[in-house]
Amino acid sequence: MLKEFAIKKEFTLQQANKVVNDENIVNEVLKESGLKEKVNRLEQGLFRIALVAPFSAGKSTFINGLIGKDLLSVNILAETAAITVIKYSEEKRIEIHYKDGTKDIFPTDGSEPTDEELKQFLKRKTAVQRKDGETVEIFEEKIAKVEVYWDLPICEDGVELVDTPGLFSAYDQHSQLTNNILPTINAVLFVVEPHQVGQKHFMEVIQDRVEEAKNSRLEEEGRHIFFIINKIDKYPTEEVEKAEKELINILKPILAVPNIFKVSSYFAVKARMFKNKEISIDEIQKDTQIRFTDEEGFPVAGRGIQEEHIPEILNNSNFLPLEKSLSDYLSEKNDFLISDVLNTIQILFDREIEGLKQSIEIQNNAGDEKREYYIERLAELKDSFGEMLHNIQDDIEETIHFDLFGSSSSSGGLKEISEKIEDEEAENYALDLEEYAGKFWNKKSVFLDEDNAVEMMNEVADRINSKINIFRRQLTKNSFDQIEQRVKKTANKVVNLFEQFEVEVNKSFEDKLDLSKKDHTSFLDVNALLEKLRYDLEKNFSKTLIKISKKLENEIANAKRNRVSYRDKPGVWNWFKSWFGKQDTERIFDEVGFRKDVSKKVRQMVQDGAATLREEASEIAQYILDESIREIIENFQHTIAERISSYNSWRKRMLKGIEKDLAEIEQTKEEVILQYEDRIKELQEKKVMLREEEVNFMINTLELAEKEVAADVD
């Protein structure tokens, strides 16, 4: 996975190192280009992939299929609610983090344990321990998360696999997933078994879970969400196809074109374990679960399976198309980090060559008799440039402030967004919640009786809490979408202002120093600026979701604890006991009145939920205005100020160089020009060499990636 991106990243860092370590390129030039900062951003890139599934959907086997090892036994992750994160490390170890802040680490003595020893430690510490059908000790109640460090090729390229609690986990466990994990995830994989898709409980829950995942990233149409129909080796083709169609219909209200893949995790893990020499062909032959049809339509199993069939087993697993799609998505999301570095390298050379050509032209124009004349004009340029720079800084600052924060007579775009959240959108979501809960209760109340009343009210409370969580995310995401559009408009205005400033400065230089007109590369590239804005927005969106959730989680916890407190007067809890506690006496049960009473309580619960959502919307709007927007705009302003500062530094360095050359009367004009021409030739050769290497690399990258995949198959 991520082979192509990893190859591109490695090549890009090598190209950048050639420039950074070039002794003829001074640190001042590197600082002006911003190359080092962009390299750091590329190096720090991390991909986090979360897996969500119902129990028994084969999630552990699926992870084993991805990593090519039988690391996570089937009965480990299926029985624990702890979040497990698999990370890359050359030294294998496991860390169990507990909710009280302590942790267990294995090994602790620096030894090299066997894979089996690590696996047994993981199982012993995380699985529910049972004896004769009774639970002896449940470790999961104490565990906050598990971190598994392993030398896995899939994780070497900056990938972390995050195994989450089950799809139908308890509310508190699920809240940990939605509030703390999903906002940090780059891609979400829902793993299901064919027969689970048609189950009523699955259909009721999956839409909410997908909606939460969709609104946990600033991504269009949930492109970061993948659906895995697992265990296709155990089901007839017709049943798998039926499950796919049902899943598409279930997801239709949320995702127009869902990414669905049908796989056999078991086939994938066994084929890859054989390739890694962890199992023999004899073990494959004896495995009664491995049966498939060859290209000619003949069934293959048992002794009929030979080594040449291993690639066919992996192909039948359908893992390769899934991994390619996931890799393509993650690579696409981060390709701009690579292009930003490569473009910056080319622009660095262009600017240095431009400055040297300008100096040669001045030398040719000046002559001995005009040196003093040009020195005077340089002094004038310094003064006028300083004034123009001060003006553009003021203009840009004023534009940003007026556009985004308004003036004494205008509220500004960002304030308008906040007010819209608080007034208009909050009310719409509250009404949607009331409508949803009303329909949900109407369906459920048909089956209401005295025995299931409490259970039903609990279920309604959970669904209300879940919907509030979804609507809260939608509110936050909508806010960030609007912020992005607003800041984009301002960014385009700022870039236009700065480009006009550059044109004026260039014209001033050309007029004062008798230079010919040339095209210049702007220091403020609008595409790079908007990509950086998007990058910062996504990071801030993740932080905002987590912070808002933490800020409001106490209120939700209280709502959950108090879900049975909707009553007409103190002590009305005996309202339930009056019917449930009279087994030995005859009684007359008023079913109609009972239904009315329960429905009244549910309506009150729904109204309270809608009121909670309105209050939360106000807090979200205020938080985004006070905290999130401030950080986003500060980053935006910092990026612009950094580029203006770099432009200022570059121009001043050019002026200083020209002034120095004109003042050095010891050297002849011809000597100075010859030095510059040699330097230009050197820079042009390096630039062309780096570009040719880049072009040749990009041509060969796909072929290299395909070879890597082919090696995986073979």
Secondary structure, 3 states (H helix, E strand, C coil): CCHHHHHHHHHHHHHHHHHHCCCCCCHHHHHHHCHHHHHHHHHCCCEEEEEECCCCCCHHHHHHHHHCCCCCCHHHHCCCCCEEEEEECCCCEEEEEECCCCEEEECCCCCCCCHHHHHHHHHHHHCCEEECCEEEECHHHCEEEEEEEECCHHHHCCEEEEECCCCCCCHHHHHHHHHHHHHHCCEEEEEECHHHHCCHHHHHHHHHHHHHHHCCCCCHHHCCEEEEECCHHHCCHHHHHHHHHHHHHHHCCCCCCCEEEECCHHHHHHHHHHHCCCCCHHHHHHCCCCEEECCCCCEEEHHHCCHHHHHHHHHHHCHHHHHHHHHHHHHHHHHHHHHHHHHHHHHHHHHHHHHHHHHHHHHHHHHHHHHHHHHHHHHHHHHHHHHHHHHHHHHHHHHHHHHHHCECCECCHHHHHHHHHHHHHHHHHHHHHHHHHHHHHHHHHCCCCCCCHHHHHHHHHHHHHHHHHHHHHHHHHHHHHHHHHHHHHHHHHHHHHHHHHHHHHHHHHHHHHCCCCCCCCCCCCHHHHHHHHHHHHHHHHHHHHHHHHHHHHHHHHHHHHCCCCCCCCCCCCHHHHHHHCCCCCCCCCCHHHHHHHHHHHHHHHHHHHHHHHHHHHHHHHHHHHHHHHHHHHHHHHHHHHHHHHHHHHHHHHHHHHHHHHHHCCCCCHHHHHHHHHHHHHHHHHHHHHHHHHHHHHHHHHHHHHHHHHHHHHC
